[in-house]
Structures are given as C-alpha cells and as structure tokens.
Amino acid sequence: MTSFFAHFGRSFIFLLQLLAALVPATAKFRLRLLTQQIWSVGNQSLVIIVVSGIFVGMVLALQGYRTLVTFGAEESLGVVVGLSIVRELGPVLTGLLFAGRAGSALAAEIGLMRATEQIDGLELMAVDPVRRLLVPRFLAVLISLPLLTAIFSCMAIGAAGAHLIGVDLLGVDSGAYWSQMKAAVDFEGDVLNGIIKSAVFAFGVGWIALYQGYYAAPTSEGVGRATTRTVVISSLFILGSNFVLTALLFGGV
Amino acid sequence: MHNRTVEAVVGFFLCLGVAAILMLTFQVSDLQRGVNGNSYTVYANFENTGGLKVGSSVNMAGVNIGRVTEISIDEDTFESRVALTIQNDYEILPRDSSASILTAGLLGEKYIGVEPGGDIKTLKDGDVVKFTESALVLEQIIGQFLFNQASAKDD
C-alpha cells in the first residue's frame, strides 16, 4: 500500500520536473531532438493508425447499416459513423494503439538507457537528462497523438473506410452520407472535444511511459516490466479518463 | 536515416495531421453553420416550437435563407419568441410573410418555412413576423383524434 502511494507521489514529482523543464525549455531548446522524436513517435505509428482506422470504419459501416436498414434509415449511416468516430472511437482507439505502439517503445528506450547507465553518464557530463531526453519525447507525444487521432478519424470516415462500405458497397447515397453527417456533427461540440480528449490522453500516455522508463529497475527484467506496466496503466488511464471526459464534455449535466 | 530526410518525413506527417483536422472541420462537421456575411434578424412568436433548436434552418421555397439564432419566452404572451437571422441577400421578404415550423420528413428535424406574402414593404431588422403557424405536436393531434372519436360515439 505504501509503495502504491510512493509510486504515485514519485510520479507526480516526476511530472512536475518534466513540466518545469518544459517552461524555460523553449529558450535553449534543440528543435532537432524534437523532430527526431516526432519521427519515431508519430511517423512510425502512422501505418498502424491508418490501417486500423480504415478497418474500424468499415466494420462500423457494416454493423450500422444492418441496424439502420431495418428502420429504413440507412441514409443516417453518416451520422452514426461520424458521431461515434469523432466523439469516442477515434480518440480512444488511437490512444490505445498509440500506448501500445509508441508508449511501450518510449518506456523500453528510456528504461534501457537507465539499465545501461547512459542516464547516469549524461548526469556525469552535467547534461540534464530530463531536458535532454524526456522533454523532447514528451512534447513529441503531445503533438503526435492529436494529429494521429485526426488522421484515424478521417481514415475511418473517409473514402477508404466507412464510405467505401456504406456508399460504394451497400448503396447508401453519397450526398446523404456527407450532408447528414455535416448536419449532425458539430465543430465545437464534437470535433474540438475529440481533439481535447486526445490531448488529455497524450498527456497521460507521455507521463506514464516516461515515468515507467525513467524509474525502471536497471535489469532486463525491470525494462520488460516497465514496458508492460506502461501499456497496462496507459490503457486503463485512457479508458477511465475517457468516461470522465465524456461526462464532462458531452454530459450536459 | 539522414537528418534532412527525417525532417522532410516529419514535415509530411505534420501536414497530414493538420489536413486531417481541416477535413474533420469542414467535411465532417459544418463550421459554416452560422449565417455567412451580413444578415438581419426578425422575430416570430409561436405557441409551441415543438423541438425547434438554435441552429435550425430557415427556408423559403426549399432554399436555405438563414438560421434560428435564439429561442426565448415572450414575457407578455408566454409564447416562444424565435429570432430568425436571415442573410442580407434575401432582404426581399414581404412584410406580411408567414413563418411556420415544419418537419423534414415524418420524424426529421424541425425547420422554419417562410411563405412570402404580397406586401410591397419588406421586413426589416428587428421586425416581428405577424403570421405564424406552430409546430405540429404529434401527441396533441393523436389526443384530438381520440377525443373526436369518443365524442362521435356518444352522439
């Protein structure tokens, strides 16, 4: 029990360190480090995000059509797909995939640096590892995940995903698909809130992955455990905070 | 990978992401929901708006000419007071035009249909539409129908 609180407290202090390094970081910040991290965190996740987006959209169109057609309301397929993707599935699934693809890689990378005493080496050279290693990665996560979420949503809704199945295969009218979606999906209420959600998820995944890596036990087993924990805790964080965020943003309470 | 290539690929990724956000903004949701350009506002009182919402469209002859921008209660008459914001292009509505709350399809969204009248003078900013027709509330119609049936049987 005490160890739980100790973890929690240490991770919070870790977050404060990270944020403190973030504020004056702009002054003497190495943009090249950030670019490199966006490449490894964002670009490398692109394939899995695009492919899963397409398939999620396809399945959603197939299932939505089967239900809607019994009411003769298959023209509303665009509404069903648009709202469910933009509000819930886009941010959550992208967050989960991202935690598995990029979060685990970050934790393993930092953990291995800890295990092979590279972080201690940096400290010996009077290079601040938080500023040098963690801040660019954290920023890269914050930038990449919302963009990946938007790409995921577009892929799911667009010509390769739900549109392909709904319009080209099942024969929903293309004009009705888009216009009903436009009429139902609100920019501030839906699109912007989806992006806010993904930004919160990015914050959580970045924090958890970097903390787990940075404080990993310096053994091969420790690195493995840090990677596993990152995926588990991030996933739980995403699903749990998604509920809270949905209640806050869409609840209308 | 060379630094140059990395930078180019990252730039491509960022552009793709921004393009996706723009697509969500303009293709999936409709940011241009408000009334474009200059507009004027007229008011119409209804007994019952029956599910009309702020943002519902105002149509004349099936053409969208504006949006509902506010729905409130008129404190004198206890009717609902609906603000219709209409584009300046359509500053041609005769003063005796009528507004009715209609439904798109059987269960579709409510919208306001404007029937033009014959007056030479036109509606100006802040004017009140005199002739209005409230929304059809299905429950009331069914209620009236049942009531008529029952009274017909008594006779």
Interface residues (C-beta under 8 A of the other chain):
Chain A: R32 T35 Q36 I38 W39 G42 N43 L46 G82 V86 I143 S144 P146 L147 L148 A150 I151 S153 C154 I157 G158 W178 M181 K182 A183 V185 D186 F187 D190 V191 G194 I195
Chain B: M1 N3 V6 E7 V9 V10 F13 L14 L16 G17 V18 A20 I21 M23 L24 T25 Q27 V28 S29 D30 L31 R33 E109
